[in-house]
Structures are given as structure tokens and as C-alpha cells.
Amino acid sequence: MAEYETVRRAGAGVRTAEIDAGLRAHMNKVYGLMSVAMIVTGIISWLVGSDLNAAINGQETRILSVGMIEAMFTAPLSYVIMFAPLGMVLFFGKAVNSMSQSGAQMFFYTFAGLMGLSISSIFAVYTGYSIAQTFFVTSIAFASLSLYGYTTKKDISAWGSFLIMGVVGLIIASIVNIFLQSAAMEFAVSALGVLIFAGLTAYDTQKIKNEYLQVRGMPDGEAIAGKMAISGALSLYLDFINLFLFLLRFMGNRD
């Protein structure tokens, strides 16, 4: 009997080690996909933002013509560029199950490129130093919050409904403030945005971890986990981008 218990505990230990290794590989894939998307966003944002900044200052552009820049950053095309990423996120949530894994990954990177175009104006509004400084602070905050979500034993799934309602409120308030141009509302939205996406970073990390543990034993668990890694990377990518943009409103020095 004692020998059986020893073998049983040893088997459980091996199984736990296998689960831990699979989970680490899954999370590494999530962060890897997210990192590539961030690089795509950063490159496109910097290239387009640099040309926008040059056009504003009457300097020669490198990639886009002045006419293209004027068309992109004036109504109605500017609103299309602004809200297209939101439409793509909503579409992805409904269509991801019917996509192949490679198709979902390509969609994610396309979305990241469009997001880079959407936020490129920050390079014409804020100094390069303040953007870099805010990115560094956001990276530290994101890493800390994501680590908390991954390691905490506390179930924080109850945060989800409140945080999602907060995001909806932020979207509505931001759209309204486009027309109102209220400094007080902008400050309130920015402060709430930082808090909401800080919470979502921890919440989404724990959710990604728990979802992997739920599907890993299924017959087609690997295929499901592959798409889940892309969905998880998208969630964390959005958390990082939004946390960065809201912090930039506080920390950014205007050019």
C-alpha cells in the first residue's frame, strides 16, 4: 500500500509538472504574439506619425504624401481610421471560431497595423521623450499587474462584469467628449481608464491561464488552445495599448 501511495504521488507530481510546462509554453506564446503585434503597431505608428509631424511643420515627408496625410487625418476618413479597430475587435470575437489558426494570427497582426495607424497622431502631439518614458512606465506596470494575475491564488473573475461595464462607459464618454471637448471629462475618463485597464490586465491574465487549464485535456485541446492564445494576446495587447494611451494623457509633454 505504501509503495502504491509513493507511485501515485510520483505520478501526480509528473502530471503537475506537465501541466505547468504546458501552461508556461501557452503563456509564452501569448506574450510572444502580443510582443510581435506591439512591434507592428510601434513601427507603423512611428512612421506615419513622423510624416504627420513633418507635414504639420512644413518639412518633407518620407513615406506618405502631404495629400494622403491630409486625407487620413481629416473627416470623414479620420473617423474611419479611429473606429475601425473597434469594429475589427467586435468582428474577431464572433468570427475567431470559424477562422484557421494562421488566419486568426494574420487578422491579429492586421489589426495591430491598423491600430498603429489609428494612434500615430501621438507623435505629432507629444514629445518623443515623453512617449518613450510613458511606454517604459506602462511596461513596468503591465508586467507587474500581469504577474499578479498569473500568480495570485485569489479568484478575481468577479471583476470581469464591472470592468467590462467600465470599458463601455469609457467608450461612450470618449465619443461624447469628442463633441463636448470638456477638459474635466477628459481628466475623469483618463483617470478611470488607467484604473480599469490596470484591473483588466490582471483579470485577463488569470482568465487566459484558467481557460488553458480547462481545455488542455480535451481531445482537440491543442487546436483550441492555439486560437485561445491569439485571443488572449489580443486581450492583453488591448490592455497594454489603452493603459499606455491613458497614462500618456497624464505623463505626456505636448510637442
C-alpha beads as a LAMMPS data file, in Angstrom:
LAMMPS data file: protein, C-alpha beads

255 atoms
254 bonds

1 atom types
1 bond types

-500.0 500.0 xlo xhi
-500.0 500.0 ylo yhi
-500.0 500.0 zlo zhi

Masses

1 110.0

Atoms # bond

1 1 1 0.000 0.000 0.000
2 1 1 2.815 2.350 0.917
3 1 1 4.514 1.573 -2.371
4 1 1 1.252 2.360 -4.234
5 1 1 0.938 5.731 -2.465
6 1 1 4.536 6.588 -3.385
7 1 1 3.897 5.739 -7.053
8 1 1 0.591 7.637 -7.027
9 1 1 2.191 10.772 -5.594
10 1 1 5.050 10.473 -8.061
11 1 1 2.555 10.191 -10.938
12 1 1 0.655 13.218 -9.683
13 1 1 3.912 15.137 -9.499
14 1 1 4.770 14.249 -13.098
15 1 1 1.288 15.267 -14.243
16 1 1 1.538 18.583 -12.377
17 1 1 4.931 19.240 -13.962
18 1 1 3.452 18.510 -17.412
19 1 1 0.571 20.912 -16.770
20 1 1 2.960 23.617 -15.548
21 1 1 5.197 23.163 -18.587
22 1 1 2.221 23.314 -20.942
23 1 1 0.874 26.413 -19.211
24 1 1 4.245 28.169 -19.389
25 1 1 4.507 27.342 -23.089
26 1 1 0.985 28.655 -23.651
27 1 1 1.648 31.909 -21.793
28 1 1 4.963 32.352 -23.610
29 1 1 3.063 32.038 -26.887
30 1 1 0.504 34.605 -25.716
31 1 1 3.190 37.119 -24.741
32 1 1 5.153 36.366 -27.910
33 1 1 2.157 37.068 -30.162
34 1 1 1.421 40.210 -28.195
35 1 1 5.026 41.398 -28.498
36 1 1 5.058 40.959 -32.286
37 1 1 1.791 42.882 -32.533
38 1 1 3.259 45.663 -30.381
39 1 1 6.268 45.895 -32.706
40 1 1 3.961 46.130 -35.744
41 1 1 1.928 48.847 -34.044
42 1 1 5.011 50.754 -32.943
43 1 1 6.669 50.757 -36.359
44 1 1 3.561 51.865 -38.264
45 1 1 2.645 54.421 -35.624
46 1 1 6.134 55.938 -35.658
47 1 1 6.443 56.023 -39.460
48 1 1 3.029 57.601 -40.043
49 1 1 3.330 59.869 -37.003
50 1 1 6.724 61.133 -38.168
51 1 1 5.295 62.027 -41.570
52 1 1 2.314 63.726 -39.927
53 1 1 4.651 65.734 -37.716
54 1 1 6.778 66.683 -40.730
55 1 1 3.727 67.784 -42.729
56 1 1 2.493 69.936 -39.855
57 1 1 5.895 71.649 -39.608
58 1 1 6.205 72.128 -43.374
59 1 1 9.009 69.594 -43.713
60 1 1 9.488 66.876 -46.318
61 1 1 7.697 63.600 -45.604
62 1 1 9.410 60.231 -46.058
63 1 1 6.666 57.714 -46.855
64 1 1 3.265 59.357 -47.261
65 1 1 2.489 62.377 -49.378
66 1 1 1.094 65.509 -47.765
67 1 1 -2.180 64.924 -49.613
68 1 1 -2.506 61.426 -48.188
69 1 1 -1.814 62.703 -44.697
70 1 1 -4.418 65.443 -45.030
71 1 1 -6.983 62.902 -46.228
72 1 1 -6.186 60.451 -43.435
73 1 1 -6.349 62.935 -40.590
74 1 1 -9.385 64.988 -41.607
75 1 1 -13.038 63.971 -41.552
76 1 1 -14.572 61.673 -42.634
77 1 1 -11.608 59.291 -43.147
78 1 1 -10.123 60.191 -39.765
79 1 1 -13.237 58.778 -38.041
80 1 1 -12.993 55.581 -40.087
81 1 1 -9.374 55.120 -39.001
82 1 1 -10.305 55.952 -35.410
83 1 1 -13.164 53.471 -35.060
84 1 1 -12.072 50.709 -37.465
85 1 1 -10.008 48.885 -34.773
86 1 1 -13.092 48.697 -32.546
87 1 1 -15.078 47.174 -35.402
88 1 1 -12.319 44.639 -36.051
89 1 1 -12.255 43.578 -32.393
90 1 1 -16.023 43.020 -32.384
91 1 1 -15.786 41.052 -35.640
92 1 1 -12.888 38.935 -34.355
93 1 1 -14.821 37.929 -31.245
94 1 1 -17.601 36.488 -33.413
95 1 1 -15.518 35.053 -36.246
96 1 1 -12.491 33.579 -34.458
97 1 1 -14.039 30.118 -34.100
98 1 1 -14.561 29.853 -37.861
99 1 1 -11.027 31.032 -38.682
100 1 1 -7.968 28.869 -39.062
101 1 1 -5.215 29.469 -36.538
102 1 1 -2.984 31.068 -39.169
103 1 1 -5.900 33.201 -40.402
104 1 1 -6.655 34.394 -36.875
105 1 1 -2.997 35.264 -36.347
106 1 1 -2.844 37.236 -39.592
107 1 1 -6.046 39.061 -38.640
108 1 1 -4.453 39.971 -35.314
109 1 1 -1.359 41.436 -36.959
110 1 1 -3.504 43.335 -39.478
111 1 1 -5.462 44.753 -36.579
112 1 1 -2.203 45.758 -34.871
113 1 1 -1.128 47.608 -38.013
114 1 1 -4.427 49.470 -38.204
115 1 1 -4.139 50.323 -34.521
116 1 1 -0.706 51.782 -35.199
117 1 1 -2.249 53.980 -37.873
118 1 1 -5.054 54.969 -35.525
119 1 1 -2.758 56.156 -32.710
120 1 1 0.017 57.608 -34.909
121 1 1 -1.079 61.163 -34.161
122 1 1 0.516 60.894 -30.700
123 1 1 3.886 61.563 -32.373
124 1 1 2.567 64.909 -33.593
125 1 1 1.053 65.798 -30.207
126 1 1 3.584 64.600 -27.627
127 1 1 7.364 64.741 -27.487
128 1 1 9.273 61.590 -28.381
129 1 1 10.892 61.556 -24.927
130 1 1 7.560 61.615 -23.089
131 1 1 6.199 58.840 -25.326
132 1 1 9.243 56.676 -24.595
133 1 1 9.036 57.476 -20.881
134 1 1 5.335 56.596 -20.728
135 1 1 5.947 53.373 -22.654
136 1 1 8.619 52.384 -20.127
137 1 1 6.310 53.103 -17.166
138 1 1 3.452 51.236 -18.853
139 1 1 5.703 48.229 -19.468
140 1 1 6.644 48.016 -15.792
141 1 1 3.042 48.449 -14.643
142 1 1 1.746 45.923 -17.169
143 1 1 4.364 43.310 -16.241
144 1 1 3.597 43.712 -12.533
145 1 1 -0.170 43.513 -12.996
146 1 1 0.046 40.547 -15.361
147 1 1 2.364 38.731 -12.959
148 1 1 -0.147 39.331 -10.180
149 1 1 -2.951 37.917 -12.314
150 1 1 -0.866 34.847 -13.137
151 1 1 0.371 34.046 -9.630
152 1 1 -2.467 35.123 -7.329
153 1 1 -4.476 32.379 -5.654
154 1 1 -7.427 34.750 -5.325
155 1 1 -10.251 34.297 -7.819
156 1 1 -10.663 37.697 -9.489
157 1 1 -13.178 36.546 -12.123
158 1 1 -15.856 38.638 -10.380
159 1 1 -14.012 41.753 -11.565
160 1 1 -14.936 40.987 -15.151
161 1 1 -18.501 42.290 -15.326
162 1 1 -17.628 45.555 -13.560
163 1 1 -14.558 46.148 -15.717
164 1 1 -16.423 45.452 -18.969
165 1 1 -19.180 47.847 -17.944
166 1 1 -16.456 50.366 -17.190
167 1 1 -14.986 49.945 -20.680
168 1 1 -18.409 50.517 -22.265
169 1 1 -18.806 53.638 -20.159
170 1 1 -15.367 54.865 -21.227
171 1 1 -16.190 54.379 -24.909
172 1 1 -19.466 56.278 -24.599
173 1 1 -17.892 59.085 -22.576
174 1 1 -14.978 59.382 -25.027
175 1 1 -17.321 59.643 -28.005
176 1 1 -19.433 62.265 -26.249
177 1 1 -16.335 64.256 -25.322
178 1 1 -15.223 64.380 -28.961
179 1 1 -18.049 66.861 -29.410
180 1 1 -18.044 68.478 -25.952
181 1 1 -14.262 68.937 -25.666
182 1 1 -14.541 69.117 -21.871
183 1 1 -11.205 69.170 -20.025
184 1 1 -12.860 67.934 -16.809
185 1 1 -14.469 64.979 -18.587
186 1 1 -11.189 64.148 -20.326
187 1 1 -9.392 64.061 -16.968
188 1 1 -12.088 61.836 -15.432
189 1 1 -12.060 59.477 -18.414
190 1 1 -8.257 59.251 -18.318
191 1 1 -8.154 58.502 -14.586
192 1 1 -10.855 55.860 -14.833
193 1 1 -9.195 54.429 -17.939
194 1 1 -5.930 53.819 -16.090
195 1 1 -7.735 52.070 -13.234
196 1 1 -9.985 49.978 -15.482
197 1 1 -7.233 48.720 -17.782
198 1 1 -4.920 48.072 -14.858
199 1 1 -7.620 45.806 -13.446
200 1 1 -8.255 44.213 -16.844
201 1 1 -4.568 43.334 -17.215
202 1 1 -4.664 41.203 -14.065
203 1 1 -8.132 39.845 -14.842
204 1 1 -7.336 38.863 -18.427
205 1 1 -4.082 37.175 -17.419
206 1 1 -5.851 34.972 -14.892
207 1 1 -8.631 34.284 -17.399
208 1 1 -6.122 33.174 -20.065
209 1 1 -4.461 30.876 -17.533
210 1 1 -7.728 29.338 -16.351
211 1 1 -9.101 28.845 -19.864
212 1 1 -5.981 26.940 -20.887
213 1 1 -6.278 24.644 -17.871
214 1 1 -9.901 23.936 -18.786
215 1 1 -9.247 22.897 -22.400
216 1 1 -5.826 21.236 -22.217
217 1 1 -7.288 17.780 -21.550
218 1 1 -9.844 17.878 -24.360
219 1 1 -9.308 15.718 -27.487
220 1 1 -8.793 18.814 -29.675
221 1 1 -7.372 20.850 -26.822
222 1 1 -4.195 21.850 -28.656
223 1 1 -6.106 23.368 -31.580
224 1 1 -8.435 25.207 -29.212
225 1 1 -5.506 26.424 -27.120
226 1 1 -3.797 27.754 -30.270
227 1 1 -6.717 30.054 -31.058
228 1 1 -7.114 30.902 -27.394
229 1 1 -3.501 32.078 -27.334
230 1 1 -4.282 34.542 -30.137
231 1 1 -7.453 35.755 -28.411
232 1 1 -5.544 36.091 -25.155
233 1 1 -2.740 38.001 -26.855
234 1 1 -5.309 40.371 -28.343
235 1 1 -6.872 40.975 -24.922
236 1 1 -3.536 41.743 -23.267
237 1 1 -2.455 43.833 -26.262
238 1 1 -5.567 45.991 -25.889
239 1 1 -4.979 46.291 -22.145
240 1 1 -1.417 47.489 -22.741
241 1 1 -2.290 49.932 -25.526
242 1 1 -5.135 51.509 -23.613
243 1 1 -3.158 51.696 -20.374
244 1 1 -0.359 53.387 -22.316
245 1 1 -2.676 55.906 -24.002
246 1 1 -4.441 56.860 -20.780
247 1 1 -1.136 57.242 -18.923
248 1 1 0.190 59.339 -21.797
249 1 1 -2.541 61.886 -21.153
250 1 1 -1.105 62.374 -17.669
251 1 1 2.623 61.969 -18.326
252 1 1 2.970 63.215 -21.896
253 1 1 4.543 66.573 -22.638
254 1 1 2.902 68.204 -25.635
255 1 1 5.159 68.977 -28.561

Bonds

1 1 1 2
2 1 2 3
3 1 3 4
4 1 4 5
5 1 5 6
6 1 6 7
7 1 7 8
8 1 8 9
9 1 9 10
10 1 10 11
11 1 11 12
12 1 12 13
13 1 13 14
14 1 14 15
15 1 15 16
16 1 16 17
17 1 17 18
18 1 18 19
19 1 19 20
20 1 20 21
21 1 21 22
22 1 22 23
23 1 23 24
24 1 24 25
25 1 25 26
26 1 26 27
27 1 27 28
28 1 28 29
29 1 29 30
30 1 30 31
31 1 31 32
32 1 32 33
33 1 33 34
34 1 34 35
35 1 35 36
36 1 36 37
37 1 37 38
38 1 38 39
39 1 39 40
40 1 40 41
41 1 41 42
42 1 42 43
43 1 43 44
44 1 44 45
45 1 45 46
46 1 46 47
47 1 47 48
48 1 48 49
49 1 49 50
50 1 50 51
51 1 51 52
52 1 52 53
53 1 53 54
54 1 54 55
55 1 55 56
56 1 56 57
57 1 57 58
58 1 58 59
59 1 59 60
60 1 60 61
61 1 61 62
62 1 62 63
63 1 63 64
64 1 64 65
65 1 65 66
66 1 66 67
67 1 67 68
68 1 68 69
69 1 69 70
70 1 70 71
71 1 71 72
72 1 72 73
73 1 73 74
74 1 74 75
75 1 75 76
76 1 76 77
77 1 77 78
78 1 78 79
79 1 79 80
80 1 80 81
81 1 81 82
82 1 82 83
83 1 83 84
84 1 84 85
85 1 85 86
86 1 86 87
87 1 87 88
88 1 88 89
89 1 89 90
90 1 90 91
91 1 91 92
92 1 92 93
93 1 93 94
94 1 94 95
95 1 95 96
96 1 96 97
97 1 97 98
98 1 98 99
99 1 99 100
100 1 100 101
101 1 101 102
102 1 102 103
103 1 103 104
104 1 104 105
105 1 105 106
106 1 106 107
107 1 107 108
108 1 108 109
109 1 109 110
110 1 110 111
111 1 111 112
112 1 112 113
113 1 113 114
114 1 114 115
115 1 115 116
116 1 116 117
117 1 117 118
118 1 118 119
119 1 119 120
120 1 120 121
121 1 121 122
122 1 122 123
123 1 123 124
124 1 124 125
125 1 125 126
126 1 126 127
127 1 127 128
128 1 128 129
129 1 129 130
130 1 130 131
131 1 131 132
132 1 132 133
133 1 133 134
134 1 134 135
135 1 135 136
136 1 136 137
137 1 137 138
138 1 138 139
139 1 139 140
140 1 140 141
141 1 141 142
142 1 142 143
143 1 143 144
144 1 144 145
145 1 145 146
146 1 146 147
147 1 147 148
148 1 148 149
149 1 149 150
150 1 150 151
151 1 151 152
152 1 152 153
153 1 153 154
154 1 154 155
155 1 155 156
156 1 156 157
157 1 157 158
158 1 158 159
159 1 159 160
160 1 160 161
161 1 161 162
162 1 162 163
163 1 163 164
164 1 164 165
165 1 165 166
166 1 166 167
167 1 167 168
168 1 168 169
169 1 169 170
170 1 170 171
171 1 171 172
172 1 172 173
173 1 173 174
174 1 174 175
175 1 175 176
176 1 176 177
177 1 177 178
178 1 178 179
179 1 179 180
180 1 180 181
181 1 181 182
182 1 182 183
183 1 183 184
184 1 184 185
185 1 185 186
186 1 186 187
187 1 187 188
188 1 188 189
189 1 189 190
190 1 190 191
191 1 191 192
192 1 192 193
193 1 193 194
194 1 194 195
195 1 195 196
196 1 196 197
197 1 197 198
198 1 198 199
199 1 199 200
200 1 200 201
201 1 201 202
202 1 202 203
203 1 203 204
204 1 204 205
205 1 205 206
206 1 206 207
207 1 207 208
208 1 208 209
209 1 209 210
210 1 210 211
211 1 211 212
212 1 212 213
213 1 213 214
214 1 214 215
215 1 215 216
216 1 216 217
217 1 217 218
218 1 218 219
219 1 219 220
220 1 220 221
221 1 221 222
222 1 222 223
223 1 223 224
224 1 224 225
225 1 225 226
226 1 226 227
227 1 227 228
228 1 228 229
229 1 229 230
230 1 230 231
231 1 231 232
232 1 232 233
233 1 233 234
234 1 234 235
235 1 235 236
236 1 236 237
237 1 237 238
238 1 238 239
239 1 239 240
240 1 240 241
241 1 241 242
242 1 242 243
243 1 243 244
244 1 244 245
245 1 245 246
246 1 246 247
247 1 247 248
248 1 248 249
249 1 249 250
250 1 250 251
251 1 251 252
252 1 252 253
253 1 253 254
254 1 254 255
